[in-house]
Amino acid sequence: YYYKVTSTGTYGAQSALAQVIVKKYFFGLTIPATIAAGGGVVVGGNATVTSGESGDENPTGVAIQSAGTASATGSGEISGSVVNDTTFPGFEAIFGMTTTEMYANAGIKASYTSNTSNPGAVPSGTIGKVIWITAKDGGLKKDITFTGSGPGGYMIGSASQPVIMVVDGNLNLNTVTFYGAIYVTGVFRNQGGSQIRGSIAVEGTAETDILGTGAGDGTKIEYSKSVLRNINEKLFPFRPVKGSWDMSRG
């Protein structure tokens, strides 16, 4: 979406007119579910995946959309509808922009060629960023693992300043508090007492495992309309288009 911004004033003793074309990206043209996966999804342990709290829920009511089959085992719980055998929508349909455009918007860019735990590029407490992590050695995807401890766990994003985290590789979370949107090209797994608000998209066709441990402290993954709205408003403001600035006087 493009807009022309015009400002009038004076330059010396002359009237002046300045104009610039700005572009606005809109995130979330298609957010189909709390978790959208290119393979099967298993929710077990003491984990819950939900379509969201009342007033902040996914308008579609879908908790999990799977290209395979989504299921809950043991004490695992899926709260909301499940849509199986549905083609994974893909990056551009989810984000409303190409991978090149998203990468250009990333405030944190990091590459790892071996399995990496708590990567230094994304310290606990990171907020309000587009994060792009490449985790590959040649064509082999590597693991990025975030592990926290204590009630707050490893914290990425906040309700008012969420993040987008794209991992071109595999992502493992263990007791992580996360606000925002996660996109993984490989395998996504969770264990421990993670608390995730927003949405998760897993492109990989391998099974997505969501586990939780500890009574009352298990994983809870919830869709959050307000978190996703803050991504759109705060991570993707209007940006000037290069070469479009014009000023005239008199």
KOLLUM-603053 format. One line per 2 residues: number of its first residue (from 0); their letters; for each residue x, y, z of N, C-alpha, C. Coordinates in steps of 0.05 Angstrom, whole numbers. Atoms other than C-alpha are relative to their C-alpha. Example, Ala and Ser with C-alpha at 12.3 -4.5 7.8 and 13.67 -1.06 7.14 Angstrom:
BEGIN
0) as) 18,-24,0,246,-90,156,18,24,0 | -16,-24,-1,273,-21,143,-15,22,14
This chain:
BEGIN
0) yy) 17,-24,0,0,0,0,18,25,0 | -16,-24,2,29,67,-21,-17,25,5
2) yk) 14,-25,-7,11,136,4,19,23,-7 | -16,-24,4,35,207,-14,-4,18,24
4) vt) 1,-18,-24,52,250,47,10,27,-10 | -6,-28,9,52,325,34,2,18,24
6) st) -3,-19,-21,77,380,79,5,28,-12 | -3,-27,10,72,455,67,12,18,22
8) gt) -12,-18,-20,112,511,101,15,22,-15 | -16,-21,13,164,563,85,29,-7,1
10) yg) -29,4,1,237,562,65,11,27,-6 | -8,-28,3,269,629,77,-25,18,-2
12) aq) 23,-17,4,219,680,50,-20,-12,-19 | 17,12,20,188,631,2,-18,-22,12
14) sa) 16,23,-7,131,582,9,14,-26,-10 | -13,25,7,153,509,5,-19,-23,2
16) la) 17,24,0,121,443,-11,19,-25,-1 | -16,24,0,153,376,7,-19,-24,-2
18) qv) 16,24,4,126,308,-15,18,-24,1 | -14,26,0,147,236,-5,-20,-22,-2
20) iv) 17,24,1,117,169,-23,8,-19,22 | -6,19,-21,112,120,35,-15,-26,-6
22) kk) 12,27,4,98,46,35,-7,-11,28 | 9,13,-25,59,9,89,-4,-29,-5
24) yf) 4,29,0,66,-65,100,-22,-7,19 | 21,9,-19,7,-101,131,5,-29,6
26) fg) -5,27,-9,24,-163,171,-26,-15,4 | 22,17,-8,-23,-221,178,-23,0,-18
28) lt) 22,1,19,-64,-222,115,-14,-27,3 | 12,26,-5,-75,-296,130,13,-13,24
30) ip) -9,14,-23,-65,-322,200,-20,-22,6 | 21,20,-1,-102,-388,196,-6,-12,27
32) at) 3,15,-25,-91,-415,266,21,8,20 | -20,-4,-20,-53,-411,330,26,-14,-9
34) ia) -23,14,12,-7,-464,300,-9,-10,-27 | 4,11,27,-5,-477,225,24,-16,-7
36) ag) -23,17,4,39,-535,206,-2,-15,-27 | -2,15,25,63,-569,142,0,-30,4
38) gg) 1,28,-6,61,-636,177,-20,-5,23 | 17,6,-22,27,-669,236,7,16,25
40) vv) -5,-14,-25,21,-637,305,-9,-18,24 | 7,16,-24,22,-674,372,3,18,25
42) vg) 0,-16,-25,4,-637,437,-2,-20,23 | -1,19,-22,24,-677,498,11,12,26
44) gn) -9,-10,-26,52,-673,568,-21,16,14 | 19,-17,-14,19,-617,606,-2,26,-17
46) at) 0,-23,18,13,-571,545,-29,5,-10 | 26,-9,11,-47,-532,518,5,18,-24
48) vt) 0,-18,23,-57,-501,450,-29,10,-3 | 27,-11,0,-117,-454,447,-4,22,-20
50) sg) 6,-21,20,-151,-408,397,-1,28,13 | -3,-26,-13,-144,-352,449,-21,6,21
52) es) 19,-9,-21,-178,-318,507,-23,16,-12 | 24,-14,10,-247,-288,499,7,30,-4
54) gd) -6,-28,7,-241,-220,464,27,3,-13 | -27,-2,12,-170,-235,441,5,-25,-18
56) en) -3,26,13,-184,-300,404,2,2,-30 | -1,2,29,-173,-322,333,-28,2,-11
58) pt) 27,-3,11,-234,-299,293,-10,-25,-13 | 8,25,12,-234,-366,257,-7,-22,20
60) gv) 4,21,-20,-236,-405,322,18,-24,-2 | -17,23,6,-181,-451,296,25,1,19
62) ai) -24,2,-16,-128,-473,345,24,-12,-16 | -21,13,16,-88,-519,298,-10,-6,-28
64) qs) 4,8,27,-86,-525,223,23,-16,-9 | -22,18,6,-46,-584,199,-3,-11,-28
66) ag) 0,14,26,-26,-612,132,-2,-30,3 | 4,28,-7,-27,-679,167,-23,-2,19
68) ta) 21,3,-20,-65,-694,231,10,11,27 | -6,-11,-26,-66,-657,297,-14,-16,22
70) sa) 12,17,-21,-78,-696,361,11,8,27 | -9,-5,-27,-73,-689,437,3,-27,13
72) tg) -6,25,-14,-42,-744,479,4,5,30 | -4,-3,-28,-38,-756,554,-16,24,11
74) sg) 13,-23,-12,-53,-691,591,0,24,-20 | 1,-22,20,-45,-649,527,-28,8,-7
76) ei) 27,-10,5,-104,-606,508,1,19,-24 | 4,-19,22,-127,-571,445,-27,13,4
78) sg) 25,-15,-6,-179,-517,459,-6,18,-24 | 6,-13,26,-211,-493,394,-2,-21,-21
80) sv) 4,20,21,-224,-527,328,27,-8,-12 | -24,12,14,-174,-570,290,-8,-4,-29
82) vn) 5,4,29,-169,-569,214,23,-17,-10 | -20,18,10,-131,-629,185,1,-1,-30
84) dt) -3,5,29,-106,-647,116,-3,25,-17 | 2,-26,13,-100,-574,96,28,10,-8
86) tf) -26,-9,10,-43,-548,53,11,24,16 | -13,-22,-14,6,-504,90,0,25,-18
88) pg) 3,-24,18,-6,-432,65,25,12,-11 | -25,-12,10,66,-411,57,6,27,12
90) fe) -10,-24,-13,107,-351,78,-15,25,-9 | 11,-25,10,79,-297,33,-30,2,7
92) ai) 28,-1,-8,6,-316,47,-4,7,29 | 2,-6,-29,18,-312,122,8,28,6
94) fg) -10,-26,-7,59,-249,125,-8,23,-18 | 7,-21,18,34,-211,65,24,13,-13
96) mt) -24,-11,13,105,-200,40,19,-24,-6 | -19,21,8,162,-240,9,21,-4,21
98) tt) -22,5,-19,220,-271,47,21,22,-3 | -20,-22,5,265,-217,15,-9,25,14
100) em) 10,-24,-14,221,-161,41,2,-3,30 | -2,5,-29,218,-192,111,29,2,9
102) ya) -28,-1,-8,293,-201,113,10,28,0 | -8,-28,1,302,-129,93,-10,16,24
104) na) 12,-14,-23,258,-108,152,13,-10,27 | -10,12,-24,297,-151,202,20,18,14
106) gi) -18,-16,-16,331,-113,258,22,-18,12 | -21,19,-9,369,-176,281,2,-21,-22
108) ka) -5,20,20,401,-221,229,25,-16,10 | -21,17,-10,444,-280,250,1,-26,-15
110) sy) -3,26,14,472,-343,218,17,-19,17 | -14,21,-16,494,-408,252,2,-25,-17
112) ts) -4,25,16,524,-470,219,2,-25,18 | 1,23,-18,520,-515,281,-23,4,20
114) nt) 21,-2,-20,469,-530,334,8,20,22 | -7,-22,-17,465,-469,379,-22,4,22
116) sn) 18,-5,-22,434,-457,448,2,30,9 | 2,-28,-8,410,-388,470,19,18,-16
118) pg) -18,-15,17,443,-352,411,3,29,10 | -5,-27,-11,476,-287,432,-13,22,-15
120) av) 13,-21,15,442,-249,376,-27,7,10 | 28,-4,-11,375,-257,412,1,-4,30
122) ps) -1,4,-29,387,-246,486,-28,1,13 | 26,-2,-14,330,-255,536,-6,29,5
124) gt) 8,-28,-2,291,-190,539,-2,15,-26 | 3,-12,27,293,-176,464,-29,6,-5
126) ig) 27,-8,6,231,-137,445,-1,17,-26 | 5,-19,22,201,-100,385,19,-3,-24
128) kv) -18,4,22,245,-132,331,-11,-20,-20 | 2,22,18,240,-172,268,27,-15,1
130) iw) -24,16,-4,289,-229,280,2,-21,-22 | -4,20,21,317,-272,224,25,-17,6
132) it) -22,18,-7,360,-332,243,2,-21,-22 | -6,21,19,392,-377,191,16,-21,14
134) ak) -14,21,-14,412,-444,220,3,-24,-19 | -4,21,20,441,-488,165,30,-4,-5
136) dg) -27,7,9,505,-523,145,-3,-13,-27 | 7,9,27,500,-529,70,-30,-3,-2
138) gl) 29,4,2,432,-559,58,-12,-13,25 | 9,14,-24,427,-590,128,-9,21,21
140) kk) 11,-19,-20,382,-552,177,11,-7,28 | -11,3,-27,411,-542,247,-21,10,20
142) di) 19,-6,-22,377,-533,315,8,26,13 | -2,-23,-17,367,-466,349,-17,-6,25
144) tf) 14,7,-24,348,-478,422,1,23,20 | 1,-20,-21,324,-427,473,-10,-14,25
146) tg) 6,13,-25,323,-451,545,0,20,22 | 2,-18,-23,299,-412,605,-4,-15,25
148) sg) 4,12,-26,292,-425,679,-15,20,17 | 15,-17,-17,248,-398,733,-27,7,-12
150) pg) 28,-6,8,177,-370,728,-2,15,-27 | 1,-15,25,192,-321,671,12,-13,-24
152) gy) -13,14,22,235,-367,630,17,19,-16 | -14,-17,19,274,-340,571,-21,18,-13
154) mi) 21,-18,8,235,-278,550,7,13,-27 | -4,-13,26,228,-255,477,-26,14,-7
156) gs) 24,-16,6,179,-199,460,-16,6,25 | 19,-7,-22,125,-168,503,-27,5,-13
158) as) 26,-4,11,51,-157,496,-2,26,-16 | 1,-26,14,61,-84,475,22,3,-22
160) qp) -22,-1,20,126,-96,436,8,-28,-8 | -5,28,9,121,-165,404,22,-1,-21
162) vi) -21,4,20,171,-194,355,-11,-19,-22 | 3,21,19,170,-234,291,27,-15,0
164) mv) -25,16,1,221,-291,293,-2,-21,-22 | -1,20,22,237,-328,229,26,-16,4
166) vd) -23,18,-3,282,-389,237,1,-17,-25 | -4,17,24,308,-418,172,18,-23,9
168) gn) -13,22,-13,325,-483,207,-20,-13,19 | 18,12,-20,297,-521,267,0,17,25
170) ln) 3,-16,-24,272,-487,330,-10,-17,23 | 9,14,-24,267,-517,400,-3,21,22
172) ln) 4,-18,-23,237,-478,459,-3,-17,25 | 2,14,-25,244,-499,531,-4,22,22
174) tv) 7,-20,-20,209,-455,583,7,28,-9 | -4,-26,13,206,-393,540,-27,16,1
176) tf) 23,-18,2,158,-334,546,4,17,-25 | -3,-12,27,145,-308,476,-26,15,-7
178) yg) 23,-16,11,100,-253,448,6,7,-29 | -4,-8,28,93,-248,373,-6,-23,-19
180) ai) 5,20,21,96,-292,311,26,-15,-5 | -23,17,5,143,-351,299,-5,-13,-27
182) yv) 1,14,25,158,-379,230,25,-18,-2 | -22,19,1,202,-442,224,-1,-15,-26
184) tg) -1,15,26,224,-473,158,4,-30,4 | -5,28,-6,244,-539,191,-19,-11,20
186) vf) 16,13,-21,220,-574,254,-3,19,24 | 4,-15,-24,189,-540,314,-7,-19,23
188) rn) 6,16,-23,189,-571,383,0,18,25 | 1,-14,-25,172,-546,452,-1,-20,23
190) qg) 3,15,-24,180,-573,522,3,19,23 | -2,-17,-23,177,-546,592,-24,18,3
192) gs) 23,-18,-7,134,-488,617,-1,25,-18 | 2,-23,17,134,-443,556,-28,13,0
194) qi) 25,-15,2,81,-389,550,2,17,-25 | -3,-13,26,71,-365,478,-27,13,-7
196) rg) 24,-15,8,21,-311,456,5,12,-28 | -2,-10,28,11,-297,382,-7,-23,-19
198) si) 5,21,19,18,-350,328,27,-13,-8 | -23,15,9,66,-404,302,-6,-13,-27
200) av) 3,13,26,76,-427,231,25,-18,-5 | -22,20,3,118,-490,217,-2,-11,-28
202) eg) 0,8,28,135,-501,144,8,-29,-3 | -11,27,3,171,-567,155,-22,-21,2
204) ta) 20,21,1,133,-631,142,3,-21,22 | -4,18,-23,162,-668,202,-20,7,22
206) et) 20,-4,-21,118,-675,263,8,23,19 | -4,-21,-19,110,-614,308,-8,-10,27
208) di) 5,10,-27,116,-634,381,-2,22,20 | 5,-20,-21,86,-590,436,-3,-15,26
210) lg) 1,13,-26,101,-616,506,2,20,22 | -2,-17,-24,95,-586,575,5,-17,24
212) tg) -6,15,-24,119,-606,643,-7,17,25 | 5,-14,-25,101,-588,715,-29,8,2
214) ag) 28,-5,-4,31,-583,743,-5,30,1 | 7,-28,0,1,-515,727,20,18,-15
216) dg) -21,-16,13,65,-493,692,7,-11,-28 | -5,11,26,60,-531,627,-3,21,-22
218) tk) 2,-18,23,63,-500,558,-28,8,-5 | 26,-10,9,5,-456,539,6,19,-24
220) ie) -3,-15,24,4,-430,468,-27,11,-8 | 26,-13,5,-51,-380,454,2,19,-24
222) ys) 3,-21,20,-72,-340,393,-5,26,15 | 6,-26,-12,-72,-266,410,-3,21,-22
224) ks) 6,-20,20,-106,-216,365,14,26,7 | -12,-26,-8,-78,-157,405,30,-1,-5
226) vl) -29,2,5,-6,-182,400,5,3,-30 | -4,-1,29,-12,-192,325,-6,28,-11
228) rn) 6,-27,8,-44,-123,318,24,18,6 | -23,-16,-7,16,-93,354,24,-5,-18
230) in) -21,5,20,63,-127,306,-4,18,-24 | 6,-16,24,28,-92,248,5,29,5
232) ek) -1,-29,-5,26,-24,281,28,9,8 | -26,-10,-11,95,-22,314,24,-11,-15
234) lf) -23,10,14,141,-66,272,0,9,-29 | 2,-7,28,116,-43,204,-13,27,-4
236) pf) 11,-26,4,106,32,205,3,8,-29 | -4,-10,27,103,75,142,30,4,-5
238) rp) -28,-3,7,170,75,106,3,15,-26 | -3,-15,25,194,125,54,11,-18,-23
240) vk) -9,14,24,205,99,-17,24,16,-10 | -24,-13,10,276,114,-41,-5,14,-26
242) gs) 2,-15,25,279,167,-95,-26,15,-4 | 26,-12,4,209,193,-82,-2,28,13
244) wd) 0,-26,-14,227,255,-41,0,23,-21 | 1,-23,19,209,321,-77,-6,25,17
246) ms) 6,-25,-13,211,393,-53,0,23,-20 | 1,-23,18,190,456,-89,-4,25,17
248) rg) 2,-26,-15,194,530,-68,-12,21,-18 | 11,-22,14,157,592,-88,-27,-5,-12
